Amino acid sequence: MRTSLFSRRTIRQGAVFAAGSAKIKLMLACCLLLTLIAFSGRTPSFIGWNQYAAPLPRSSLPRRGYSLLINTWKRNDLLKQSISHYASCPGLDSVHIVWSEPDPPSESLIKFLNHAIRLNSKDAREIELKFDINKEDSLNNRFKEIKDLKSDVVFSIDDDIIFPCTTVELAFSVWQSAPDTMVGFVPRVHWLDKSTGNQDTYVYSGWWSVWWTGTYSMILSKASFFHKKYLSMYTYEMPSSIREYVTNNRNCEDIAMSFLVANATGAPPIWVKGNIFEIGSTGISSLGGHNERRTHCVNWFAGEYGRMPLVSTSVKAVDSRFCWFW
Ligand SMILES: *[C@@H]1O[C@H](CO)[C@@H](O)[C@H](O)[C@H]1NC(C)=O
């Protein structure tokens, strides 16, 4: 028993190593190419992220856009920075700020944001700004149903990460091709926990595992597009035990959303390649014990569903204008 377990693990590591060395080769090739470009003196414009790409032709954008659903907590400077930026992205219909602080937003903050939106939205679009003010402070607040939403889709985002508009547009167009799917930039993965010998336990793994294996099964709601119907499903149809778990443990609302969408679609989410700019520094993911708590959530939610709804995939959507090799 012990030897068979050991040999299986060795084989797995061999496979991972092979995949890893292919990645390293590719990275070396990229480095070489970048060096050549740099020496030829024609530094391309992608180094400044605002000029990352010329926008797609206007006609290719649909008339209906997306709503920004932004979660914030006592970081008005980050909120101002993010909203000023996203107001400049074409396709933005409205901004919904999930507000769970004890004090309501100040007059000066509202004035600043309205002004920033008017200033930065390039054409004469009316971008609506709304605060969703919550009495209790629960992580479930970020998935409350939004009444009278103009668009069908929300772009759910944390206040401390910024994506260039071209990246946001790419994800939006991927979502339009798969409107029931969660589409976003931060993939995570669950694995069957082989160490316990129990077929029904799982481990949650972070970015390095996704990078190494190229596999993922969740897209975190800190940066993702999903249909607005999932907001009401989260609040009214998902088992209330899961919402209670999220409130009590102050964690895993994003995993709960991944479970909900996977259970509804029976399909994996879609990871879109994008440049991330972190403007804040300390999130809970940098605290110790993070993956253990997340692993607990995954197992607990799978228990509530009576099965594991998450589906793994290795598909990644990229902007083909920037694929240099093929
Ligand atoms: C999962 O999806 C099925 C089929 O759509 C549904 O009947 C069920 O209630 C969902 N499970 C949970 C826990 O939401």
The ligand as an SDF file (V2000), in Angstrom:
LIG
                    3D

 14 14  0  0  0  0  0  0  0  0999 V2000
  -27.3950   22.5630   -7.6060 C   0  0  0  0  0  0  0  0  0  0  0  0
  -28.0390   22.5880   -8.8700 O   0  0  0  0  0  0  0  0  0  0  0  0
  -29.1990   21.8010   -8.9180 C   0  0  0  0  0  0  0  0  0  0  0  0
  -29.6630   21.7360  -10.3570 C   0  0  0  0  0  0  0  0  0  0  0  0
  -29.6860   23.0010  -10.9500 O   0  0  0  0  0  0  0  0  0  0  0  0
  -30.2490   22.3670   -7.9890 C   0  0  0  0  0  0  0  0  0  0  0  0
  -31.4300   21.6400   -8.0370 O   0  0  0  0  0  0  0  0  0  0  0  0
  -29.6720   22.3700   -6.5850 C   0  0  0  0  0  0  0  0  0  0  0  0
  -30.5650   22.9910   -5.6970 O   0  0  0  0  0  0  0  0  0  0  0  0
  -28.3370   23.0600   -6.5290 C   0  0  0  0  0  0  0  0  0  0  0  0
  -27.7290   22.8180   -5.2330 N   0  0  0  0  0  0  0  0  0  0  0  0
  -27.5020   23.7590   -4.3450 C   0  0  0  0  0  0  0  0  0  0  0  0
  -26.9410   23.3170   -3.0570 C   0  0  0  0  0  0  0  0  0  0  0  0
  -27.7100   24.9350   -4.5730 O   0  0  0  0  0  0  0  0  0  0  0  0
  1  2  1  0
  1 10  1  0
  2  3  1  0
  3  4  1  0
  3  6  1  0
  4  5  1  0
  6  7  1  0
  6  8  1  0
  8  9  1  0
  8 10  1  0
 10 11  1  0
 11 12  1  0
 12 13  1  0
 12 14  2  0
M  END
$$$$
